[in-house]
Amino acid sequence: MPVFDRVKETTVTTGTGDITLAGAVSNFQAFSDVFSVGDTTFYSIVSDDNGWETGIGTYSGLNTLSRTSVLESSNSGNKVSFTAGEKSVFVTYPASKSITSDQSIALSIALG
């Protein structure tokens, strides 16, 4: 699953459906700059007043990101029903999918 650095856009989408992306934040890339139709990636959506969500999304073109699978959220792991207002949508690498090493180079793999 591809992930890219510094991909972040805003949205004013409400509810639990697909996210309509409204353009890249200054000094960031747009999803359309790095993804093709049908590509999946890890994403996060953050609202200052309505919670957050991290999951696997599918870029469907036309500046739309489908919320394919929620990994974690402020709504007990379910899709958040976002209310009106601007939210940030960005590519992330969730801790539950990470591979890390300690100072002795022993690997740890999250199987969540």
Biopython code that builds the backbone (N, CA, C, O; Angstrom):
import numpy as np
from Bio.PDB.StructureBuilder import StructureBuilder

atoms = [
    (1, "MET", "N", (0.857, -1.170, 0.000)),
    (1, "MET", "CA", (0.000, 0.000, 0.000)),
    (1, "MET", "C", (0.902, 1.230, 0.000)),
    (1, "MET", "O", (1.718, 1.396, 0.906)),
    (2, "PRO", "N", (0.766, 2.082, -0.990)),
    (2, "PRO", "CA", (1.653, 3.245, -1.053)),
    (2, "PRO", "C", (1.310, 4.311, -0.014)),
    (2, "PRO", "O", (0.142, 4.574, 0.275)),
    (3, "VAL", "N", (2.350, 4.907, 0.531)),
    (3, "VAL", "CA", (2.223, 6.095, 1.366)),
    (3, "VAL", "C", (3.230, 7.111, 0.818)),
    (3, "VAL", "O", (4.295, 6.740, 0.325)),
    (4, "PHE", "N", (2.886, 8.360, 0.909)),
    (4, "PHE", "CA", (3.756, 9.429, 0.422)),
    (4, "PHE", "C", (3.877, 10.489, 1.497)),
    (4, "PHE", "O", (2.995, 10.649, 2.340)),
    (5, "ASP", "N", (4.979, 11.206, 1.452)),
    (5, "ASP", "CA", (5.230, 12.273, 2.415)),
    (5, "ASP", "C", (4.471, 13.539, 2.039)),
    (5, "ASP", "O", (4.289, 13.861, 0.865)),
    (6, "ARG", "N", (4.035, 14.243, 3.081)),
    (6, "ARG", "CA", (3.475, 15.587, 2.961)),
    (6, "ARG", "C", (2.298, 15.654, 1.988)),
    (6, "ARG", "O", (2.271, 16.491, 1.086)),
    (7, "VAL", "N", (1.340, 14.770, 2.184)),
    (7, "VAL", "CA", (0.081, 14.800, 1.433)),
    (7, "VAL", "C", (-1.006, 15.196, 2.417)),
    (7, "VAL", "O", (-1.320, 14.449, 3.343)),
    (8, "LYS", "N", (-1.580, 16.379, 2.212)),
    (8, "LYS", "CA", (-2.583, 16.877, 3.148)),
    (8, "LYS", "C", (-3.508, 17.851, 2.427)),
    (8, "LYS", "O", (-3.061, 18.769, 1.738)),
    (9, "GLU", "N", (-4.805, 17.629, 2.604)),
    (9, "GLU", "CA", (-5.816, 18.504, 2.014)),
    (9, "GLU", "C", (-6.862, 18.852, 3.068)),
    (9, "GLU", "O", (-6.864, 18.308, 4.172)),
    (10, "THR", "N", (-7.730, 19.753, 2.706)),
    (10, "THR", "CA", (-8.859, 20.086, 3.563)),
    (10, "THR", "C", (-10.127, 19.498, 2.949)),
    (10, "THR", "O", (-10.156, 19.128, 1.775)),
    (11, "THR", "N", (-11.174, 19.422, 3.771)),
    (11, "THR", "CA", (-12.491, 19.006, 3.303)),
    (11, "THR", "C", (-13.550, 19.670, 4.166)),
    (11, "THR", "O", (-13.305, 20.014, 5.322)),
    (12, "VAL", "N", (-14.722, 19.844, 3.590)),
    (12, "VAL", "CA", (-15.876, 20.322, 4.363)),
    (12, "VAL", "C", (-16.995, 19.284, 4.304)),
    (12, "VAL", "O", (-18.148, 19.576, 4.622)),
    (13, "THR", "N", (-16.633, 18.059, 3.888)),
    (13, "THR", "CA", (-17.590, 16.963, 3.802)),
    (13, "THR", "C", (-18.202, 16.678, 5.170)),
    (13, "THR", "O", (-17.513, 16.727, 6.189)),
    (14, "THR", "N", (-19.500, 16.381, 5.187)),
    (14, "THR", "CA", (-20.185, 16.012, 6.424)),
    (14, "THR", "C", (-20.661, 14.562, 6.333)),
    (14, "THR", "O", (-20.727, 13.988, 5.246)),
    (15, "GLY", "N", (-20.988, 13.982, 7.480)),
    (15, "GLY", "CA", (-21.528, 12.627, 7.511)),
    (15, "GLY", "C", (-20.449, 11.564, 7.520)),
    (15, "GLY", "O", (-19.315, 11.813, 7.928)),
    (16, "THR", "N", (-20.825, 10.349, 7.054)),
    (16, "THR", "CA", (-19.920, 9.198, 7.086)),
    (16, "THR", "C", (-19.554, 8.684, 5.698)),
    (16, "THR", "O", (-18.978, 7.604, 5.574)),
    (17, "GLY", "N", (-19.876, 9.431, 4.668)),
    (17, "GLY", "CA", (-19.613, 8.977, 3.301)),
    (17, "GLY", "C", (-18.217, 9.316, 2.817)),
    (17, "GLY", "O", (-17.323, 9.648, 3.595)),
    (18, "ASP", "N", (-18.059, 9.220, 1.498)),
    (18, "ASP", "CA", (-16.791, 9.546, 0.866)),
    (18, "ASP", "C", (-16.400, 10.996, 1.166)),
    (18, "ASP", "O", (-17.255, 11.855, 1.381)),
    (19, "ILE", "N", (-15.102, 11.240, 1.174)),
    (19, "ILE", "CA", (-14.569, 12.569, 1.473)),
    (19, "ILE", "C", (-14.249, 13.278, 0.156)),
    (19, "ILE", "O", (-13.496, 12.763, -0.670)),
    (20, "THR", "N", (-14.822, 14.452, -0.026)),
    (20, "THR", "CA", (-14.477, 15.292, -1.164)),
    (20, "THR", "C", (-13.316, 16.179, -0.738)),
    (20, "THR", "O", (-13.439, 16.979, 0.190)),
    (21, "LEU", "N", (-12.200, 16.031, -1.419)),
    (21, "LEU", "CA", (-10.991, 16.765, -1.072)),
    (21, "LEU", "C", (-11.044, 18.153, -1.693)),
    (21, "LEU", "O", (-11.410, 18.304, -2.858)),
    (22, "ALA", "N", (-10.677, 19.172, -0.909)),
    (22, "ALA", "CA", (-10.859, 20.559, -1.342)),
    (22, "ALA", "C", (-9.562, 21.261, -1.726)),
    (22, "ALA", "O", (-9.565, 22.471, -1.952)),
    (23, "GLY", "N", (-8.467, 20.536, -1.803)),
    (23, "GLY", "CA", (-7.211, 21.160, -2.205)),
    (23, "GLY", "C", (-6.130, 21.028, -1.156)),
    (23, "GLY", "O", (-6.401, 20.916, 0.040)),
    (24, "ALA", "N", (-4.898, 21.043, -1.634)),
    (24, "ALA", "CA", (-3.747, 20.862, -0.753)),
    (24, "ALA", "C", (-3.552, 22.063, 0.160)),
    (24, "ALA", "O", (-3.799, 23.207, -0.221)),
    (25, "VAL", "N", (-3.107, 21.773, 1.362)),
    (25, "VAL", "CA", (-2.713, 22.791, 2.323)),
    (25, "VAL", "C", (-1.361, 23.342, 1.859)),
    (25, "VAL", "O", (-0.584, 22.618, 1.236)),
    (26, "SER", "N", (-1.079, 24.582, 2.149)),
    (26, "SER", "CA", (0.182, 25.206, 1.755)),
    (26, "SER", "C", (1.377, 24.351, 2.168)),
    (26, "SER", "O", (1.450, 23.879, 3.302)),
    (27, "ASN", "N", (2.302, 24.158, 1.247)),
    (27, "ASN", "CA", (3.526, 23.365, 1.447)),
    (27, "ASN", "C", (3.279, 21.867, 1.542)),
    (27, "ASN", "O", (4.141, 21.136, 2.030)),
    (28, "PHE", "N", (2.115, 21.389, 1.085)),
    (28, "PHE", "CA", (1.799, 19.969, 1.032)),
    (28, "PHE", "C", (1.376, 19.604, -0.392)),
    (28, "PHE", "O", (1.069, 20.480, -1.201)),
    (29, "GLN", "N", (1.362, 18.308, -0.687)),
    (29, "GLN", "CA", (0.891, 17.799, -1.966)),
    (29, "GLN", "C", (-0.588, 17.447, -1.873)),
    (29, "GLN", "O", (-1.101, 17.168, -0.790)),
    (30, "ALA", "N", (-1.268, 17.462, -3.013)),
    (30, "ALA", "CA", (-2.641, 16.978, -3.097)),
    (30, "ALA", "C", (-2.626, 15.467, -3.319)),
    (30, "ALA", "O", (-1.650, 14.929, -3.842)),
    (31, "PHE", "N", (-3.683, 14.791, -2.932)),
    (31, "PHE", "CA", (-3.810, 13.356, -3.185)),
    (31, "PHE", "C", (-3.653, 13.068, -4.681)),
    (31, "PHE", "O", (-3.028, 12.079, -5.062)),
    (32, "SER", "N", (-4.216, 13.927, -5.519)),
    (32, "SER", "CA", (-4.161, 13.717, -6.970)),
    (32, "SER", "C", (-2.750, 13.846, -7.529)),
    (32, "SER", "O", (-2.490, 13.391, -8.643)),
    (33, "ASP", "N", (-1.838, 14.454, -6.786)),
    (33, "ASP", "CA", (-0.447, 14.577, -7.231)),
    (33, "ASP", "C", (0.293, 13.250, -7.156)),
    (33, "ASP", "O", (1.253, 13.039, -7.897)),
    (34, "VAL", "N", (-0.137, 12.353, -6.274)),
    (34, "VAL", "CA", (0.632, 11.131, -6.027)),
    (34, "VAL", "C", (-0.159, 9.835, -6.185)),
    (34, "VAL", "O", (0.443, 8.766, -6.285)),
    (35, "PHE", "N", (-1.501, 9.901, -6.211)),
    (35, "PHE", "CA", (-2.312, 8.692, -6.315)),
    (35, "PHE", "C", (-3.055, 8.637, -7.644)),
    (35, "PHE", "O", (-3.412, 9.665, -8.218)),
    (36, "SER", "N", (-3.279, 7.419, -8.117)),
    (36, "SER", "CA", (-4.099, 7.171, -9.299)),
    (36, "SER", "C", (-5.435, 6.601, -8.853)),
    (36, "SER", "O", (-5.569, 6.142, -7.719)),
    (37, "VAL", "N", (-6.405, 6.628, -9.724)),
    (37, "VAL", "CA", (-7.729, 6.075, -9.423)),
    (37, "VAL", "C", (-7.585, 4.613, -9.005)),
    (37, "VAL", "O", (-6.944, 3.821, -9.695)),
    (38, "GLY", "N", (-8.191, 4.265, -7.865)),
    (38, "GLY", "CA", (-8.160, 2.898, -7.354)),
    (38, "GLY", "C", (-7.039, 2.619, -6.363)),
    (38, "GLY", "O", (-7.042, 1.569, -5.720)),
    (39, "ASP", "N", (-6.081, 3.531, -6.222)),
    (39, "ASP", "CA", (-5.006, 3.344, -5.244)),
    (39, "ASP", "C", (-5.578, 3.409, -3.827)),
    (39, "ASP", "O", (-6.496, 4.180, -3.547)),
    (40, "THR", "N", (-5.019, 2.588, -2.945)),
    (40, "THR", "CA", (-5.402, 2.644, -1.534)),
    (40, "THR", "C", (-4.224, 3.171, -0.723)),
    (40, "THR", "O", (-3.067, 3.007, -1.109)),
    (41, "THR", "N", (-4.532, 3.801, 0.397)),
    (41, "THR", "CA", (-3.501, 4.332, 1.285)),
    (41, "THR", "C", (-4.058, 4.464, 2.688)),
    (41, "THR", "O", (-5.270, 4.394, 2.896)),
    (42, "PHE", "N", (-3.182, 4.653, 3.635)),
    (42, "PHE", "CA", (-3.598, 4.958, 4.994)),
    (42, "PHE", "C", (-3.898, 6.452, 5.071)),
    (42, "PHE", "O", (-3.151, 7.266, 4.530)),
    (43, "TYR", "N", (-4.975, 6.805, 5.732)),
    (43, "TYR", "CA", (-5.372, 8.208, 5.849)),
    (43, "TYR", "C", (-5.774, 8.520, 7.285)),
    (43, "TYR", "O", (-6.015, 7.625, 8.096)),
    (44, "SER", "N", (-5.839, 9.797, 7.570)),
    (44, "SER", "CA", (-6.418, 10.266, 8.819)),
    (44, "SER", "C", (-7.234, 11.514, 8.513)),
    (44, "SER", "O", (-6.855, 12.325, 7.668)),
    (45, "ILE", "N", (-8.350, 11.660, 9.204)),
    (45, "ILE", "CA", (-9.196, 12.853, 9.114)),
    (45, "ILE", "C", (-9.287, 13.413, 10.523)),
    (45, "ILE", "O", (-9.549, 12.682, 11.478)),
    (46, "VAL", "N", (-9.068, 14.715, 10.644)),
    (46, "VAL", "CA", (-9.105, 15.357, 11.953)),
    (46, "VAL", "C", (-9.992, 16.590, 11.876)),
    (46, "VAL", "O", (-9.850, 17.428, 10.986)),
    (47, "SER", "N", (-10.910, 16.679, 12.832)),
    (47, "SER", "CA", (-11.771, 17.846, 12.975)),
    (47, "SER", "C", (-11.490, 18.462, 14.329)),
    (47, "SER", "O", (-11.407, 17.750, 15.330)),
    (48, "ASP", "N", (-11.345, 19.771, 14.372)),
    (48, "ASP", "CA", (-11.060, 20.426, 15.654)),
    (48, "ASP", "C", (-12.158, 20.203, 16.683)),
    (48, "ASP", "O", (-11.884, 20.166, 17.883)),
    (49, "ASP", "N", (-13.402, 20.055, 16.226)),
    (49, "ASP", "CA", (-14.503, 19.966, 17.185)),
    (49, "ASP", "C", (-15.362, 18.704, 17.055)),
    (49, "ASP", "O", (-16.376, 18.580, 17.741)),
    (50, "ASN", "N", (-14.968, 17.757, 16.176)),
    (50, "ASN", "CA", (-15.847, 16.618, 15.935)),
    (50, "ASN", "C", (-15.128, 15.284, 15.844)),
    (50, "ASN", "O", (-15.670, 14.333, 15.280)),
    (51, "GLY", "N", (-13.919, 15.192, 16.387)),
    (51, "GLY", "CA", (-13.259, 13.901, 16.435)),
    (51, "GLY", "C", (-12.246, 13.653, 15.344)),
    (51, "GLY", "O", (-11.846, 14.559, 14.613)),
    (52, "TRP", "N", (-11.837, 12.381, 15.252)),
    (52, "TRP", "CA", (-10.797, 11.969, 14.316)),
    (52, "TRP", "C", (-11.020, 10.533, 13.885)),
    (52, "TRP", "O", (-11.758, 9.775, 14.515)),
    (53, "GLU", "N", (-10.357, 10.179, 12.785)),
    (53, "GLU", "CA", (-10.498, 8.835, 12.222)),
    (53, "GLU", "C", (-9.223, 8.499, 11.449)),
    (53, "GLU", "O", (-8.687, 9.344, 10.732)),
    (54, "THR", "N", (-8.739, 7.262, 11.595)),
    (54, "THR", "CA", (-7.604, 6.755, 10.836)),
    (54, "THR", "C", (-8.044, 5.454, 10.177)),
    (54, "THR", "O", (-8.694, 4.619, 10.806)),
    (55, "GLY", "N", (-7.685, 5.288, 8.907)),
    (55, "GLY", "CA", (-8.129, 4.084, 8.219)),
    (55, "GLY", "C", (-7.422, 3.855, 6.908)),
    (55, "GLY", "O", (-6.373, 4.435, 6.629)),
    (56, "ILE", "N", (-8.024, 2.991, 6.108)),
    (56, "ILE", "CA", (-7.563, 2.709, 4.758)),
    (56, "ILE", "C", (-8.568, 3.346, 3.812)),
    (56, "ILE", "O", (-9.769, 3.093, 3.898)),
    (57, "GLY", "N", (-8.064, 4.168, 2.915)),
    (57, "GLY", "CA", (-8.930, 4.858, 1.976)),
    (57, "GLY", "C", (-8.570, 4.503, 0.550)),
    (57, "GLY", "O", (-7.439, 4.113, 0.261)),
    (58, "THR", "N", (-9.537, 4.642, -0.337)),
    (58, "THR", "CA", (-9.332, 4.401, -1.761)),
    (58, "THR", "C", (-9.529, 5.703, -2.508)),
    (58, "THR", "O", (-10.580, 6.335, -2.408)),
    (59, "TYR", "N", (-8.507, 6.101, -3.260)),
    (59, "TYR", "CA", (-8.607, 7.324, -4.047)),
    (59, "TYR", "C", (-9.434, 7.012, -5.285)),
    (59, "TYR", "O", (-9.048, 6.190, -6.115)),
    (60, "SER", "N", (-10.581, 7.683, -5.397)),
    (60, "SER", "CA", (-11.492, 7.370, -6.492)),
    (60, "SER", "C", (-11.480, 8.411, -7.599)),
    (60, "SER", "O", (-12.390, 8.455, -8.427)),
    (61, "GLY", "N", (-10.463, 9.237, -7.615)),
    (61, "GLY", "CA", (-10.403, 10.267, -8.648)),
    (61, "GLY", "C", (-11.389, 11.372, -8.337)),
    (61, "GLY", "O", (-12.077, 11.329, -7.318)),
    (62, "LEU", "N", (-11.458, 12.342, -9.192)),
    (62, "LEU", "CA", (-12.368, 13.474, -9.003)),
    (62, "LEU", "C", (-12.252, 14.042, -7.597)),
    (62, "LEU", "O", (-13.233, 14.516, -7.025)),
    (63, "ASN", "N", (-11.031, 13.988, -7.042)),
    (63, "ASN", "CA", (-10.753, 14.521, -5.703)),
    (63, "ASN", "C", (-11.622, 13.910, -4.613)),
    (63, "ASN", "O", (-12.107, 14.613, -3.728)),
    (64, "THR", "N", (-11.813, 12.607, -4.683)),
    (64, "THR", "CA", (-12.624, 11.895, -3.693)),
    (64, "THR", "C", (-11.823, 10.761, -3.060)),
    (64, "THR", "O", (-11.114, 10.027, -3.749)),
    (65, "LEU", "N", (-11.945, 10.627, -1.739)),
    (65, "LEU", "CA", (-11.328, 9.537, -1.004)),
    (65, "LEU", "C", (-12.433, 8.739, -0.321)),
    (65, "LEU", "O", (-13.156, 9.265, 0.525)),
    (66, "SER", "N", (-12.560, 7.463, -0.693)),
    (66, "SER", "CA", (-13.547, 6.584, -0.053)),
    (66, "SER", "C", (-12.958, 6.055, 1.247)),
    (66, "SER", "O", (-11.801, 5.636, 1.290)),
    (67, "ARG", "N", (-13.755, 6.077, 2.295)),
    (67, "ARG", "CA", (-13.328, 5.580, 3.604)),
    (67, "ARG", "C", (-13.578, 4.071, 3.637)),
    (67, "ARG", "O", (-14.594, 3.613, 4.159)),
    (68, "THR", "N", (-12.639, 3.305, 3.075)),
    (68, "THR", "CA", (-12.804, 1.875, 2.853)),
    (68, "THR", "C", (-12.886, 1.080, 4.146)),
    (68, "THR", "O", (-13.754, 0.221, 4.298)),
    (69, "SER", "N", (-11.980, 1.368, 5.080)),
    (69, "SER", "CA", (-11.917, 0.603, 6.322)),
    (69, "SER", "C", (-11.361, 1.492, 7.436)),
    (69, "SER", "O", (-10.306, 2.105, 7.272)),
    (70, "VAL", "N", (-12.062, 1.562, 8.561)),
    (70, "VAL", "CA", (-11.603, 2.364, 9.699)),
    (70, "VAL", "C", (-10.744, 1.488, 10.601)),
    (70, "VAL", "O", (-11.150, 0.387, 10.974)),
    (71, "LEU", "N", (-9.561, 1.975, 10.951)),
    (71, "LEU", "CA", (-8.664, 1.255, 11.850)),
    (71, "LEU", "C", (-8.847, 1.704, 13.294)),
    (71, "LEU", "O", (-8.875, 0.881, 14.209)),
    (72, "GLU", "N", (-8.972, 3.011, 13.494)),
    (72, "GLU", "CA", (-9.200, 3.597, 14.816)),
    (72, "GLU", "C", (-9.962, 4.891, 14.622)),
    (72, "GLU", "O", (-9.887, 5.518, 13.566)),
    (73, "SER", "N", (-10.698, 5.287, 15.653)),
    (73, "SER", "CA", (-11.391, 6.575, 15.576)),
    (73, "SER", "C", (-11.842, 7.009, 16.964)),
    (73, "SER", "O", (-11.801, 6.246, 17.930)),
    (74, "SER", "N", (-12.269, 8.248, 17.022)),
    (74, "SER", "CA", (-12.836, 8.770, 18.270)),
    (74, "SER", "C", (-14.267, 8.280, 18.469)),
    (74, "SER", "O", (-14.911, 8.621, 19.461)),
    (75, "ASN", "N", (-14.764, 7.476, 17.523)),
    (75, "ASN", "CA", (-16.105, 6.905, 17.588)),
    (75, "ASN", "C", (-16.009, 5.386, 17.784)),
    (75, "ASN", "O", (-16.676, 4.622, 17.087)),
    (76, "SER", "N", (-15.189, 4.964, 18.722)),
    (76, "SER", "CA", (-15.020, 3.542, 19.069)),
    (76, "SER", "C", (-14.653, 2.674, 17.873)),
    (76, "SER", "O", (-15.142, 1.550, 17.750)),
    (77, "GLY", "N", (-13.795, 3.185, 16.987)),
    (77, "GLY", "CA", (-13.341, 2.402, 15.842)),
    (77, "GLY", "C", (-14.292, 2.394, 14.664)),
    (77, "GLY", "O", (-14.071, 1.666, 13.696)),
    (78, "ASN", "N", (-15.338, 3.184, 14.729)),
    (78, "ASN", "CA", (-16.300, 3.289, 13.624)),
    (78, "ASN", "C", (-16.097, 4.603, 12.888)),
    (78, "ASN", "O", (-15.406, 5.498, 13.375)),
    (79, "LYS", "N", (-16.710, 4.713, 11.697)),
    (79, "LYS", "CA", (-16.659, 5.975, 10.972)),
    (79, "LYS", "C", (-17.231, 7.087, 11.839)),
    (79, "LYS", "O", (-18.218, 6.900, 12.549)),
    (80, "VAL", "N", (-16.594, 8.237, 11.765)),
    (80, "VAL", "CA", (-17.077, 9.415, 12.475)),
    (80, "VAL", "C", (-18.053, 10.141, 11.564)),
    (80, "VAL", "O", (-17.780, 10.333, 10.379)),
    (81, "SER", "N", (-19.183, 10.541, 12.113)),
    (81, "SER", "CA", (-20.136, 11.355, 11.354)),
    (81, "SER", "C", (-19.715, 12.812, 11.538)),
    (81, "SER", "O", (-20.088, 13.469, 12.511)),
    (82, "PHE", "N", (-18.935, 13.295, 10.586)),
    (82, "PHE", "CA", (-18.391, 14.647, 10.704)),
    (82, "PHE", "C", (-19.474, 15.695, 10.475)),
    (82, "PHE", "O", (-20.350, 15.539, 9.625)),
    (83, "THR", "N", (-19.386, 16.755, 11.253)),
    (83, "THR", "CA", (-20.317, 17.868, 11.137)),
    (83, "THR", "C", (-19.701, 18.945, 10.250)),
    (83, "THR", "O", (-18.572, 18.808, 9.778)),
    (84, "ALA", "N", (-20.456, 20.014, 10.034)),
    (84, "ALA", "CA", (-19.998, 21.110, 9.186)),
    (84, "ALA", "C", (-18.697, 21.700, 9.714)),
    (84, "ALA", "O", (-18.410, 21.636, 10.909)),
    (85, "GLY", "N", (-17.927, 22.266, 8.816)),
    (85, "GLY", "CA", (-16.662, 22.894, 9.180)),
    (85, "GLY", "C", (-15.511, 22.236, 8.458)),
    (85, "GLY", "O", (-15.641, 21.142, 7.910)),
    (86, "GLU", "N", (-14.388, 22.915, 8.468)),
    (86, "GLU", "CA", (-13.211, 22.418, 7.766)),
    (86, "GLU", "C", (-12.486, 21.352, 8.586)),
    (86, "GLU", "O", (-12.325, 21.479, 9.799)),
    (87, "LYS", "N", (-12.056, 20.304, 7.894)),
    (87, "LYS", "CA", (-11.295, 19.221, 8.487)),
    (87, "LYS", "C", (-10.020, 19.010, 7.678)),
    (87, "LYS", "O", (-9.955, 19.391, 6.509)),
    (88, "SER", "N", (-9.012, 18.407, 8.293)),
    (88, "SER", "CA", (-7.776, 18.041, 7.608)),
    (88, "SER", "C", (-7.823, 16.559, 7.257)),
    (88, "SER", "O", (-8.256, 15.736, 8.064)),
    (89, "VAL", "N", (-7.373, 16.223, 6.043)),
    (89, "VAL", "CA", (-7.284, 14.839, 5.575)),
    (89, "VAL", "C", (-5.849, 14.645, 5.102)),
    (89, "VAL", "O", (-5.360, 15.408, 4.270)),
    (90, "PHE", "N", (-5.172, 13.625, 5.631)),
    (90, "PHE", "CA", (-3.774, 13.454, 5.259)),
    (90, "PHE", "C", (-3.369, 11.990, 5.242)),
    (90, "PHE", "O", (-4.018, 11.140, 5.853)),
    (91, "VAL", "N", (-2.282, 11.711, 4.529)),
    (91, "VAL", "CA", (-1.697, 10.377, 4.479)),
    (91, "VAL", "C", (-0.898, 10.186, 5.764)),
    (91, "VAL", "O", (-0.189, 11.087, 6.211)),
    (92, "THR", "N", (-1.028, 8.994, 6.348)),
    (92, "THR", "CA", (-0.324, 8.694, 7.596)),
    (92, "THR", "C", (0.149, 7.246, 7.566)),
    (92, "THR", "O", (-0.208, 6.488, 6.663)),
    (93, "TYR", "N", (0.929, 6.878, 8.527)),
    (93, "TYR", "CA", (1.367, 5.493, 8.690)),
    (93, "TYR", "C", (0.946, 5.065, 10.084)),
    (93, "TYR", "O", (1.643, 5.365, 11.053)),
    (94, "PRO", "N", (-0.192, 4.363, 10.209)),
    (94, "PRO", "CA", (-0.761, 4.028, 11.518)),
    (94, "PRO", "C", (0.161, 3.146, 12.363)),
    (94, "PRO", "O", (0.823, 2.243, 11.851)),
    (95, "ALA", "N", (0.187, 3.424, 13.641)),
    (95, "ALA", "CA", (1.005, 2.642, 14.565)),
    (95, "ALA", "C", (0.660, 1.160, 14.502)),
    (95, "ALA", "O", (1.547, 0.314, 14.620)),
    (96, "SER", "N", (-0.622, 0.833, 14.317)),
    (96, "SER", "CA", (-1.033, -0.580, 14.302)),
    (96, "SER", "C", (-0.501, -1.328, 13.081)),
    (96, "SER", "O", (-0.578, -2.556, 13.036)),
    (97, "LYS", "N", (0.026, -0.627, 12.111)),
    (97, "LYS", "CA", (0.577, -1.256, 10.898)),
    (97, "LYS", "C", (2.090, -1.106, 10.805)),
    (97, "LYS", "O", (2.686, -1.440, 9.781)),
    (98, "SER", "N", (2.711, -0.607, 11.864)),
    (98, "SER", "CA", (4.127, -0.265, 11.797)),
    (98, "SER", "C", (5.049, -1.431, 12.154)),
    (98, "SER", "O", (4.657, -2.396, 12.809)),
    (99, "ILE", "N", (6.268, -1.294, 11.698)),
    (99, "ILE", "CA", (7.368, -2.178, 12.081)),
    (99, "ILE", "C", (8.420, -1.258, 12.689)),
    (99, "ILE", "O", (8.864, -0.308, 12.044)),
    (100, "THR", "N", (8.812, -1.532, 13.907)),
    (100, "THR", "CA", (9.775, -0.674, 14.589)),
    (100, "THR", "C", (10.923, -1.500, 15.140)),
    (100, "THR", "O", (10.845, -2.727, 15.206)),
    (101, "SER", "N", (11.986, -0.819, 15.535)),
    (101, "SER", "CA", (13.095, -1.512, 16.194)),
    (101, "SER", "C", (13.504, -0.717, 17.423)),
    (101, "SER", "O", (13.349, 0.503, 17.474)),
    (102, "ASP", "N", (14.034, -1.439, 18.421)),
    (102, "ASP", "CA", (14.524, -0.759, 19.606)),
    (102, "ASP", "C", (16.016, -0.449, 19.410)),
    (102, "ASP", "O", (16.552, -0.671, 18.325)),
    (103, "GLN", "N", (16.672, 0.049, 20.423)),
    (103, "GLN", "CA", (18.074, 0.450, 20.296)),
    (103, "GLN", "C", (19.002, -0.717, 19.980)),
    (103, "GLN", "O", (20.091, -0.512, 19.443)),
    (104, "SER", "N", (18.585, -1.937, 20.307)),
    (104, "SER", "CA", (19.425, -3.097, 20.000)),
    (104, "SER", "C", (19.099, -3.678, 18.627)),
    (104, "SER", "O", (19.608, -4.739, 18.268)),
    (105, "ILE", "N", (18.263, -2.997, 17.865)),
    (105, "ILE", "CA", (17.832, -3.386, 16.518)),
    (105, "ILE", "C", (16.925, -4.611, 16.533)),
    (105, "ILE", "O", (16.795, -5.289, 15.514)),
    (106, "ALA", "N", (16.299, -4.905, 17.658)),
    (106, "ALA", "CA", (15.305, -5.977, 17.718)),
    (106, "ALA", "C", (14.020, -5.446, 17.074)),
    (106, "ALA", "O", (13.540, -4.375, 17.442)),
    (107, "LEU", "N", (13.476, -6.177, 16.134)),
    (107, "LEU", "CA", (12.278, -5.726, 15.422)),
    (107, "LEU", "C", (11.009, -6.048, 16.184)),
    (107, "LEU", "O", (10.908, -7.067, 16.867)),
    (108, "SER", "N", (10.041, -5.147, 16.050)),
    (108, "SER", "CA", (8.711, -5.330, 16.607)),
    (108, "SER", "C", (7.712, -5.129, 15.491)),
    (108, "SER", "O", (7.766, -4.112, 14.798)),
    (109, "ILE", "N", (6.815, -6.052, 15.298)),
    (109, "ILE", "CA", (5.826, -5.950, 14.231)),
    (109, "ILE", "C", (4.437, -5.907, 14.860)),
    (109, "ILE", "O", (4.049, -6.809, 15.603)),
    (110, "ALA", "N", (3.690, -4.835, 14.547)),
    (110, "ALA", "CA", (2.314, -4.700, 15.027)),
    (110, "ALA", "C", (1.414, -5.519, 14.108)),
    (110, "ALA", "O", (1.444, -5.336, 12.891)),
    (111, "LEU", "N", (0.631, -6.403, 14.664)),
    (111, "LEU", "CA", (-0.222, -7.266, 13.858)),
    (111, "LEU", "C", (-1.691, -6.879, 13.972)),
    (111, "LEU", "O", (-2.563, -7.738, 13.844)),
    (112, "GLY", "N", (-1.974, -5.624, 14.207)),
    (112, "GLY", "CA", (-3.345, -5.162, 14.379)),
    (112, "GLY", "C", (-4.036, -4.813, 13.128)),
    (112, "GLY", "O", (-5.199, -4.411, 13.156)),
]
sb = StructureBuilder()
sb.init_structure("model")
sb.init_model(0)
sb.init_chain("A")
sb.init_seg("    ")
for serial, (resi, resn, name, xyz) in enumerate(atoms, 1):
    if name == "N":
        sb.init_residue(resn, " ", resi, " ")
    sb.init_atom(name, np.array(xyz, "f"), 0.0, 1.0, " ", f" {name:<3s}", serial, name[0])
structure = sb.get_structure()
